[in-house]
Amino acid sequence: MIIPRGYIRIFISWLRLSVKTSAFRSYTSILSVLLRVFRHCQTIIGRKERFFQEPGLASSSQPALVNQEKSTLAVPLFKRPPTTTSIATSSYSVAPVQSFDSITLTPITPGQIKRYDTIKLEGDYTVYEVPKGPLDCSEELALVSGWEPLTHPEGALFFYHSHQRVFTDADIRASGMVASIGKAVEKAHKELEDAGITFHPSVELVLEPIEEDRGKWGYYFADHGSRVIFWFEAHKSSDLIGNVRGVKCSDHIRYALESQYWFVRPQRLHVELYPNKRSLPKDVVVRLREIVMYTQADNITSDTSLAPFSSEEVTSMLSLMDPLMNSAGIETEYAHEHSVWIVARFMGEFCNVKFVNFCGQPGARLNADQSLYGESDTRSNNILLRVMNFILFGSPNAYNKAVQKIWVDSTIVQPRWKNFINRLNSEWNGYTIFSTVMLAVDISFLTVSYVQTQKAAILVSYMSTLCAMGSLVVSLVLAGQVNDSRRDSAKSVATFMERMSSSVLGLESLALMLSLPYALLIWGMIFFAAAVSIVIFSTSGVVTISIISPIWVTILILATWPVLASNNVHISNLLPWITQQIKSHPIWSWIATRSPVESDVGLA
């Protein structure tokens, strides 16, 4: 068989191409293997070099650890500083000869910074003329003697000096402000040097003008390593302690200092005030996530949880944990100030709860309604309050118990307060409807012709109308007051509770006030029932009265039973007293002596 030349040429070309492709792939595989071997050898050589370069590791049996600086929320330094340094070797430049007599530094807490005080602007309406070309804001955003203007995520303007690591809310662009704050910065550093305080170079200073014309500045330092604020002098602050009594240990007050470092509602504290130019450490987010998960579990499994948030709020917080983890540990040109701000708010709340509940101290609070300074008696010993509690059908005592659970040791339990207010609003809405119905019934009852001849029934019906109208008015007034301001802010709630506690009757006065809508409505119904009873017994015959009387008595007993039970008056407790009274009566003693005589006569 003879093969044509054309097929032979095609076969030779295909064979040549196959050989070239196989050879190229072989060369590529060989080169790849050689490259991997070279990199592996380079890694081994590099490890040996680092091993012999580390001092003291040659004779150590422990694994070599690379000395890395702990990631913090501090604004990044220009140069990597040593781990710790004193003010004498600090990068801050303190003028050796400088008069600070005109400058006064006063310790403050971050909550005392007056950022949220309203600054009045000029109210004249003028149309702003936009210049031609692309808008250039470089002049307004330019550095002012080293001070960089920054914008908070909420919109506030503040300034940061990157070389001296100083934050301030003062307007650096105002006349004479640069010179005044420069002296304050130098004096703060000089006082640190005189106090002999050793600190990390990433420590930040915050200055707040108190009296600008007199050169009086408030100050504090923020240490990102230990996450606390500090001063160069000993300081006592009621803003730091709040209503917490019995603080004696440094490891306890540390939670208060850490909460000031983060955030405490309604104050805005250091990291929350100045979140710009910061990166979010991953360990902080991991710690926050663990706390939030524990809080949610505690809310689910316990009715007396110490969590500062409700279960619904914690669920919303959990939904933010994954996005925060994605932002953590990433150092980019643009810092994650929004993520830092979120973490600061949450961490401040949790740290403050630990401080208030004496976390880590003997006798720490473990339940939300547990008093650290002695059990509070929810039943008052005041005879007037006891009488009022009986007249108002035991409702003051019930409300007093509820109030005692939301106001523990002069501290508001915010989640319980929200639930309490929601319950009150629901009750008041119901009382408003019932009172309106009661008013309509009373007025309709008075229009009946044969009722108009019964003066006693008319009088009692008038009293029922007044009680129903009082319940309606009090319900509307209380609902308006609570929904106005005391429900939104924890601070306003605490202020309101403090005022009520300092009144003559104490918190019992609040319980009395809250019980008025219910008690007045009940009295309105009682008076209406009395008016109906007067009409029935005065206009009906003997047969009707004989049928109605036992039913009326039964309903009266059943209606008064809950009132007696709320005041701890039970039939079982009355039976021994009734039996004793019967036995001590002369008739009972006569019967007891007569019975043996009759039995003897019968036997005879």
Residue pairs with C-beta under 8 A, 6 or more apart in sequence:
50 64
51 57
51 58
51 64
52 58
54 64
57 64
69 80
69 83
70 225
71 279
71 281
71 282
71 283
71 329
72 202
72 224
72 225
72 227
72 281
73 224
73 227
73 271
73 278
73 279
73 280
73 281
73 284
73 340
74 202
74 203
74 204
74 224
74 278
75 160
75 162
75 165
75 202
75 204
75 277
75 278
76 277
76 279
76 331
77 201
77 202
78 162
78 163
81 91
81 200
81 201
81 202
82 201
83 200
84 198
84 199
84 200
85 198
85 199
85 200
85 201
86 196
86 197
86 198
86 199
87 94
87 189
87 192
87 193
87 197
87 198
87 199
88 193
90 189
90 201
91 163
91 201
92 164
92 189
94 186
94 189
94 190
94 193
95 186
98 183
98 186
98 190
100 183
100 186
100 187
100 190
102 183
102 215
103 180
103 183
103 184
103 187
103 215
103 217
104 214
104 215
104 216
104 217
105 184
105 187
105 188
105 191
105 217
105 218
105 219
106 210
106 216
106 217
106 218
106 219
107 218
107 219
107 220
107 231
107 233
107 235
107 237
108 208
108 210
108 218
108 219
108 220
109 220
109 229
109 237
109 239
109 240
109 260
109 267
109 269
110 206
110 220
110 229
110 260
110 261
110 267
110 268
110 269
110 270
110 273
111 239
111 260
111 264
111 267
111 268
111 269
112 208
112 218
112 239
113 169
113 206
113 208
113 218
113 268
113 273
114 169
114 208
115 156
115 158
115 169
115 268
115 273
116 268
140 149
141 149
144 159
144 172
144 173
144 178
145 172
145 178
145 182
146 161
146 162
146 163
146 164
147 159
147 160
147 161
147 172
147 178
148 159
148 160
148 161
148 162
149 157
149 158
149 159
149 172
150 157
150 158
150 159
150 160
150 274
150 276
150 277
151 157
151 276
152 158
152 273
152 274
152 275
152 276
152 337
153 275
153 337
153 338
153 341
156 169
157 171
158 167
158 168
158 169
158 273
158 274
159 167
159 168
159 169
159 170
159 172
160 166
160 167
160 274
160 276
160 277
161 185
164 185
164 205
165 201
165 202
165 203
165 204
165 205
166 181
166 185
166 204
166 205
166 206
166 207
167 204
167 205
167 206
167 207
167 273
167 274
168 181
168 206
168 207
168 208
168 209
169 208
170 177
170 181
170 207
170 208
170 209
170 212
171 177
172 178
172 181
177 212
180 212
180 215
181 207
181 217
183 215
184 207
184 215
184 217
184 219
185 205
185 207
188 205
188 207
188 219
188 221
188 232
189 205
191 232
191 233
192 199
192 221
192 232
194 232
195 232
195 233
197 230
197 232
199 221
199 223
200 223
200 224
200 225
202 224
202 225
203 221
203 222
203 223
203 224
204 221
204 222
204 224
204 270
204 274
205 219
205 220
205 221
205 222
206 219
206 220
206 221
206 222
206 270
206 273
206 274
207 217
207 218
207 219
208 217
208 218
208 219
209 216
209 217
209 218
210 216
210 217
210 218
219 231
220 229
220 230
220 231
220 270
221 229
221 230
221 231
221 232
222 228
222 229
222 261
222 270
222 271
223 229
223 230
227 258
227 261
227 262
228 254
228 257
228 258
228 260
228 261
229 257
229 260
229 261
229 270
230 257
239 267
240 253
240 256
240 257
240 260
241 247
241 256
242 356
242 411
243 409
243 410
243 411
243 494
244 256
244 355
244 356
244 411
245 373
245 409
246 358
246 372
246 373
247 253
247 256
249 361
251 360
251 361
252 355
252 358
252 359
252 360
252 361
253 355
255 351
255 352
255 354
255 355
255 359
256 352
256 355
258 351
259 269
259 348
259 349
259 351
259 352
259 355
260 269
260 270
260 348
261 269
261 270
261 271
261 348
262 269
262 270
262 271
262 272
262 344
262 345
262 347
262 348
262 351
263 269
263 271
263 272
263 344
263 345
263 346
263 347
263 348
263 349
264 348
264 349
264 352
265 348
265 349
265 490
265 491
266 489
266 490
266 491
269 344
269 348
271 278
271 340
271 341
271 343
271 344
272 341
272 344
272 345
272 348
275 337
275 338
275 340
275 341
275 344
276 335
276 337
277 335
277 337
278 335
278 336
278 337
278 340
279 329
279 330
279 331
279 332
279 335
279 336
279 340
280 324
280 327
280 328
280 329
280 330
280 336
280 339
280 340
280 343
281 328
281 329
282 325
282 328
282 329
284 328
284 343
284 347
285 321
285 324
285 325
285 328
285 343
286 325
286 328
288 321
288 324
288 343
288 346
288 347
288 350
289 321
289 324
289 325
291 350
292 314
292 317
292 318
292 321
292 346
293 318
295 305
295 307
295 309
295 314
295 350
296 311
296 314
296 315
296 318
298 305
298 306
298 307
299 305
299 307
299 309
299 310
299 311
299 314
300 311
304 367
304 368
304 369
304 370
305 368
305 415
306 353
306 357
306 365
306 366
306 367
306 368
307 314
307 353
307 415
308 349
308 350
308 352
308 353
308 414
308 415
309 317
309 349
309 414
309 415
310 415
310 418
310 419
317 346
320 342
323 339
324 339
324 342
324 343
327 336
327 339
328 339
330 336
353 359
354 360
356 365
356 411
357 364
357 365
358 364
358 365
358 372
363 372
365 372
368 405
368 408
368 413
368 416
369 404
369 405
369 408
369 413
370 408
371 408
371 409
372 409
373 409
376 404
378 397
378 400
378 401
378 404
379 397
379 400
380 386
380 389
380 400
380 508
382 505
382 508
385 396
385 505
385 508
385 512
388 396
388 512
389 395
389 396
389 397
389 567
390 563
390 567
391 519
392 512
392 515
392 516
392 518
392 519
393 518
393 519
393 522
393 562
393 563
393 566
394 562
394 563
394 566
394 567
395 515
395 518
395 519
396 508
396 511
396 512
396 515
397 511
397 566
397 567
398 515
398 566
399 510
399 511
399 514
399 515
400 507
400 508
400 511
402 420
403 507
403 510
403 511
403 514
404 507
405 413
405 416
406 412
406 413
406 416
406 417
406 420
407 413
407 497
407 501
407 507
410 494
410 497
410 498
410 501
411 494
412 490
412 493
412 494
412 497
414 490
414 493
417 490
417 493
418 487
421 482
421 487
424 478
424 482
424 514
425 479
425 482
425 483
427 517
427 518
428 475
428 476
428 478
428 479
428 517
429 479
431 471
431 472
431 475
431 517
431 518
431 521
432 472
432 475
432 476
434 471
434 521
435 468
435 469
435 471
435 472
435 475
435 517
435 521
435 524
436 472
438 464
438 468
438 471
438 521
438 524
438 525
438 528
439 465
439 468
439 469
439 472
441 528
442 461
442 464
442 465
442 468
442 524
442 528
443 465
445 451
445 461
445 528
445 531
445 532
446 452
446 458
446 461
446 465
450 535
450 539
451 457
451 458
451 461
451 531
451 535
452 458
454 534
454 535
454 538
454 539
456 534
456 538
457 531
457 532
457 534
457 535
457 538
458 531
460 527
460 528
460 530
460 531
460 534
461 527
461 528
461 531
463 523
463 527
464 523
464 524
464 525
464 526
464 527
464 528
464 530
464 531
465 524
466 524
467 520
467 521
467 523
467 524
467 527
468 520
468 521
468 524
470 516
470 520
471 516
471 517
471 518
471 520
471 521
471 524
474 516
474 517
474 520
475 517
478 513
478 514
478 517
485 492
486 492
486 493
486 496
487 493
497 507
497 510
500 506
500 507
500 509
500 510
501 507
503 509
505 512
533 552
536 544
536 545
536 548
537 545
537 548
540 548
564 570
582 588
